[in-house]
Amino acid sequence: MFFVYCGVKIHYKLTGKGEICLFLHGWGQNGDAFSFVQSKLNKFKWLTIDLPPFGKSEMPKSWTIFTYANMVISLCEHLNIKSCNVIGHSFGGRIGLIMASLTPKLVNKLILLDSAGMKPKRSLKYHFSVLKYKIFKLLNILQENAGSSDYRALDPECRSTFVSVVNTFLEEYCYQIKAPTLIIFGKQDEVTPLYMAKRLNKLIKNSTLEVVEHAGHFCFEDRPIKIVELLLKFLKEKK
């Protein structure tokens, strides 16, 4: 099924019966990324979205992370969803943080899987690379390998969206979250390191942190059975 927001066609699926769980995937994936875990949690109704430009959704132009959050909120309104559990992985976690902060009645419980959104610790090497990029750009020198692999893989029209998303930090929104929150991070996560999980745990008042051994940034792929156990326990708990 499709939903149009700001002129962009958004592909989504609504399947199953029971309490609604909304899954928001990470950058570069699509709504099917969580399919194994969903199959094990078959007593829930699942709303999955291909966050643009991924999956079957169209290319957005100059979106911010707040555009994504507003799109998801609008889709929930369109589907007459009054309350749901939000599960966000990495980039999807950013959206979940904003939703839980700004629309508390919509988010029953929040689950953050290796979530992005915290300001990273920057090394001297990083700052040197940024300075080099700016100097080369000023001199009109071609930089074929500038930016991350995610950035280089994007259509030029979507690169401004990516830059905006990764440079928007959401610490101030965490203070406002009241929904029970489960934070799950792979111990070996190098994309969103463990210090980010601890910061989320500190900032979100009603939160619990679970660190999963032998798992990286895609903890639900590295340790799927463990993730299912943690989700089932949390989702069954009374608020």
ROMINU-96145 format. One record per residue (C-alpha): residue in three letters; x, y, z. Coordinates in nm, 4 decimals, decimal comma. Example, Ala and Ser with C-alpha at 12.3 -4.5 7.8 and 13.67 -1.06 7.14 Angstrom:
<pts>
PT   aa        px        py        pz
PT  ala    1,2300   -0,4500    0,7800
PT  ser    1,3670   -0,1060    0,7140
</pts>
This chain:
<pts>
PT   aa        px        py        pz
PT  met    0,0000    0,0000    0,0000
PT  phe    0,1065    0,3585   -0,0578
PT  phe    0,0661    0,6875    0,1256
PT  val    0,1618    1,0245   -0,0245
PT  tyr    0,3403    1,2792    0,1934
PT  cys    0,4890    1,6056    0,0627
PT  gly    0,4465    1,4689   -0,2881
PT  val    0,6473    1,1534   -0,2104
PT  lys    0,4904    0,8067   -0,2400
PT  ile    0,5590    0,6055    0,0751
PT  his    0,5248    0,2272    0,0699
PT  tyr    0,4001    0,0567    0,3866
PT  lys    0,2540   -0,2730    0,5080
PT  leu    0,0008   -0,3301    0,7863
PT  thr   -0,0264   -0,6976    0,8782
PT  gly   -0,1437   -0,9232    1,1591
PT  lys   -0,3820   -0,8767    1,4504
PT  gly   -0,3468   -0,7439    1,8029
PT  glu   -0,1532   -0,4614    1,9627
PT  ile    0,0207   -0,2465    1,7008
PT  cys    0,3987   -0,2375    1,6693
PT  leu    0,5556    0,0142    1,4334
PT  phe    0,8996   -0,0777    1,2992
PT  leu    1,1303    0,1945    1,1646
PT  his    1,4334    0,0547    0,9827
PT  gly    1,7875    0,1855    0,9575
PT  trp    1,9448    0,3842    0,6746
PT  gly    1,9889    0,1778    0,3584
PT  gln    1,7402   -0,0931    0,4601
PT  asn    1,3638   -0,1253    0,4097
PT  gly    1,0505   -0,2410    0,5881
PT  asp    1,1408   -0,6099    0,5445
PT  ala    1,4599   -0,5794    0,7522
PT  phe    1,2847   -0,6951    1,0696
PT  ser    1,0858   -0,9803    0,9118
PT  phe    1,2421   -1,2662    1,1121
PT  val    1,1766   -1,1022    1,4476
PT  gln    0,8239   -1,0080    1,3366
PT  ser    0,7529   -1,3709    1,2484
PT  lys    0,8372   -1,4720    1,6055
PT  leu    0,6183   -1,1978    1,7528
PT  asn    0,3092   -1,3071    1,5622
PT  lys    0,0554   -1,1977    1,8234
PT  phe    0,1096   -0,8339    1,7285
PT  lys   -0,0123   -0,6212    1,4393
PT  trp    0,2830   -0,4791    1,2457
PT  leu    0,3143   -0,1522    1,0596
PT  thr    0,6323   -0,1438    0,8518
PT  ile    0,7366    0,1463    0,6315
PT  asp    0,9918    0,1773    0,3520
PT  leu    1,1469    0,5025    0,4707
PT  pro    1,2308    0,6996    0,1547
PT  pro    1,4323    0,6650   -0,0597
PT  phe    1,4519    0,2951    0,0258
PT  gly    1,2443   -0,0061   -0,0699
PT  lys    0,9465    0,0854   -0,2862
PT  ser    0,9236    0,4445   -0,1606
PT  glu    1,0164    0,7398   -0,3780
PT  met    1,3083    0,9814   -0,3512
PT  pro    1,2639    1,2675   -0,1018
PT  lys    1,4110    1,6111   -0,1684
PT  ser    1,5757    1,8034    0,1150
PT  trp    1,3956    1,6228    0,3978
PT  thr    1,5081    1,6568    0,7585
PT  ile    1,4692    1,4011    1,0366
PT  phe    1,1641    1,6023    1,1462
PT  thr    1,0083    1,5590    0,8014
PT  tyr    1,0453    1,1828    0,8441
PT  ala    0,8912    1,1952    1,1926
PT  asn    0,5999    1,4074    1,0712
PT  met    0,5473    1,1679    0,7806
PT  val    0,5212    0,8686    1,0149
PT  ile    0,2864    1,0568    1,2493
PT  ser    0,0694    1,1562    0,9516
PT  leu    0,0583    0,7960    0,8294
PT  cys   -0,0572    0,6817    1,1748
PT  glu   -0,3317    0,9450    1,1654
PT  his   -0,4280    0,8297    0,8146
PT  leu   -0,4586    0,4708    0,9421
PT  asn   -0,6465    0,5868    1,2543
PT  ile   -0,3733    0,4493    1,4837
PT  lys   -0,4138    0,6132    1,8240
PT  ser   -0,1371    0,4273    2,0069
PT  cys    0,1443    0,1903    1,9131
PT  asn    0,4754    0,0473    2,0277
PT  val    0,7589    0,2031    1,8286
PT  ile    1,0691   -0,0012    1,7442
PT  gly    1,3453    0,1963    1,5765
PT  his    1,6803    0,0723    1,4518
PT  ser    1,9657    0,3235    1,4043
PT  phe    1,8205    0,5935    1,1741
PT  gly    1,4718    0,4692    1,2647
PT  gly    1,5599    0,5248    1,6297
PT  arg    1,6038    0,8955    1,5577
PT  ile    1,2448    0,9073    1,4337
PT  gly    1,1257    0,7127    1,7371
PT  leu    1,2933    0,9591    1,9744
PT  ile    1,1162    1,2541    1,8122
PT  met    0,7791    1,0764    1,8063
PT  ala    0,8008    0,9748    2,1724
PT  ser    0,8974    1,3290    2,2661
PT  leu    0,6439    1,5241    2,0583
PT  thr    0,3488    1,2810    2,0391
PT  pro    0,3498    1,0986    2,3758
PT  lys   -0,0074    0,9700    2,3372
PT  leu    0,0852    0,7946    2,0130
PT  val    0,3888    0,6089    2,1527
PT  asn    0,2881    0,3464    2,4074
PT  lys    0,6364    0,1946    2,4455
PT  leu    0,9635    0,2821    2,2751
PT  ile    1,2325    0,0313    2,1775
PT  leu    1,5653    0,1612    2,0472
PT  leu    1,7892   -0,0868    1,8643
PT  asp    2,1440    0,0467    1,8192
PT  ser    1,9809    0,3882    1,7869
PT  ala    2,1453    0,6926    1,6343
PT  gly    2,0712    1,0473    1,7457
PT  met    2,3413    1,1150    2,0037
PT  lys    2,6262    1,3527    1,9247
PT  pro    2,9369    1,1436    1,8486
PT  lys    3,2805    1,1907    1,9971
PT  arg    3,4975    1,3299    1,7184
PT  ser    3,8655    1,2425    1,6786
PT  leu    4,1408    1,4734    1,5518
PT  lys    4,1494    1,2608    1,2352
PT  tyr    3,7824    1,3405    1,1733
PT  his    3,8326    1,7158    1,2174
PT  phe    4,1360    1,7044    0,9861
PT  ser    3,9304    1,5230    0,7196
PT  val    3,6549    1,7855    0,7428
PT  leu    3,9085    2,0676    0,7105
PT  lys    4,0716    1,8969    0,4101
PT  tyr    3,7307    1,8532    0,2438
PT  lys    3,6438    2,2220    0,2902
PT  ile    3,9801    2,3380    0,1523
PT  phe    3,9571    2,1088   -0,1514
PT  lys    3,5991    2,2200   -0,2149
PT  leu    3,7066    2,5852   -0,1982
PT  leu    3,9776    2,5118   -0,4549
PT  asn    3,7332    2,3165   -0,6768
PT  ile    3,9420    2,0014   -0,6468
PT  leu    3,7458    1,6823   -0,7205
PT  gln    3,7119    1,4543   -0,4166
PT  glu    3,5956    1,1144   -0,5361
PT  asn    3,6066    0,9474   -0,1941
PT  ala    3,4642    1,2348    0,0104
PT  gly    3,1976    1,1412    0,2617
PT  ser    3,0897    0,8060    0,3992
PT  ser    2,9994    0,5046    0,1860
PT  asp    2,6301    0,5697    0,2669
PT  tyr    2,6671    0,9267    0,1390
PT  arg    2,8485    0,8265   -0,1829
PT  ala    2,5894    0,5574   -0,2605
PT  leu    2,3048    0,8096   -0,2641
PT  asp    2,1502    0,9895   -0,5546
PT  pro    2,2818    1,3505   -0,5470
PT  glu    1,9239    1,4720   -0,4864
PT  cys    1,9120    1,2799   -0,1577
PT  arg    2,2546    1,3713   -0,0226
PT  ser    2,1339    1,6912    0,1442
PT  thr    1,8751    1,4825    0,3292
PT  phe    2,1418    1,2429    0,4531
PT  val    2,3699    1,5257    0,5674
PT  ser    2,0828    1,6926    0,7534
PT  val    1,9804    1,3677    0,9251
PT  val    2,3257    1,2646    1,0486
PT  asn    2,4045    1,6127    1,1746
PT  thr    2,0873    1,6538    1,3794
PT  phe    2,1392    1,5494    1,7409
PT  leu    1,8471    1,4759    1,9672
PT  glu    1,9685    1,4904    2,3271
PT  glu    1,7232    1,7682    2,4178
PT  tyr    1,4284    1,5558    2,3023
PT  cys    1,5243    1,2648    2,5254
PT  tyr    1,4462    1,4632    2,8404
PT  gln    1,0822    1,4905    2,7324
PT  ile    1,0205    1,1189    2,6726
PT  lys    0,7811    0,9618    2,9215
PT  ala    0,7066    0,6308    2,7498
PT  pro    0,8698    0,3180    2,8967
PT  thr    1,1816    0,2726    2,6868
PT  leu    1,3993   -0,0299    2,6194
PT  ile    1,7440    0,0448    2,4784
PT  ile    1,9167   -0,2529    2,3126
PT  phe    2,2713   -0,2215    2,1765
PT  gly    2,5197   -0,4747    2,0442
PT  lys    2,8320   -0,4703    2,2584
PT  gln    3,0519   -0,4632    1,9480
PT  asp    2,8580   -0,1858    1,7727
PT  glu    3,1084    0,0452    1,6012
PT  val    2,8531    0,2606    1,4145
PT  thr    2,6643    0,3791    1,7225
PT  pro    2,9086    0,2864    2,0006
PT  leu    2,8079    0,1802    2,3487
PT  tyr    2,8696    0,5245    2,5001
PT  met    2,5684    0,6427    2,2973
PT  ala    2,3510    0,3739    2,4546
PT  lys    2,4616    0,4819    2,8010
PT  arg    2,3856    0,8455    2,7186
PT  leu    2,0373    0,7526    2,5971
PT  asn    1,9815    0,5544    2,9151
PT  lys    2,0896    0,8514    3,1268
PT  leu    1,8770    1,1063    2,9396
PT  ile    1,5547    0,9047    2,9085
PT  lys    1,4099    0,8866    3,2556
PT  asn    1,1978    0,5706    3,2273
PT  ser    1,4488    0,3580    3,0348
PT  thr    1,6307    0,0272    3,0640
PT  leu    1,9541   -0,0631    2,8852
PT  glu    2,0302   -0,4130    2,7574
PT  val    2,3769   -0,4754    2,6107
PT  val    2,3840   -0,7816    2,3853
PT  glu    2,7054   -0,9828    2,3743
PT  his    2,8507   -1,0973    2,0391
PT  ala    2,6456   -0,8441    1,8441
PT  gly    2,7285   -0,5353    1,6407
PT  his    2,5200   -0,2569    1,4880
PT  phe    2,2606   -0,5024    1,3564
PT  cys    2,1941   -0,6745    1,6860
PT  phe    1,8604   -0,8144    1,5652
PT  glu    2,0442   -0,9961    1,2841
PT  asp    2,3451   -1,1053    1,4914
PT  arg    2,1398   -1,2327    1,7883
PT  pro    1,7775   -1,2628    1,6647
PT  ile    1,6550   -1,5091    1,9301
PT  lys    1,7977   -1,2967    2,2109
PT  ile    1,6298   -0,9866    2,0670
PT  val    1,2958   -1,1691    2,0435
PT  glu    1,3261   -1,2670    2,4112
PT  leu    1,3998   -0,9105    2,5185
PT  leu    1,1175   -0,7655    2,3098
PT  leu    0,8590   -1,0162    2,4291
PT  lys    0,9447   -0,9563    2,7923
PT  phe    0,9319   -0,5784    2,7545
PT  leu    0,6142   -0,5678    2,5454
PT  lys    0,4286   -0,7912    2,7923
PT  glu    0,5214   -0,5773    3,0938
PT  lys    0,2495   -0,3504    3,2284
PT  lys    0,3196    0,0227    3,2112
</pts>
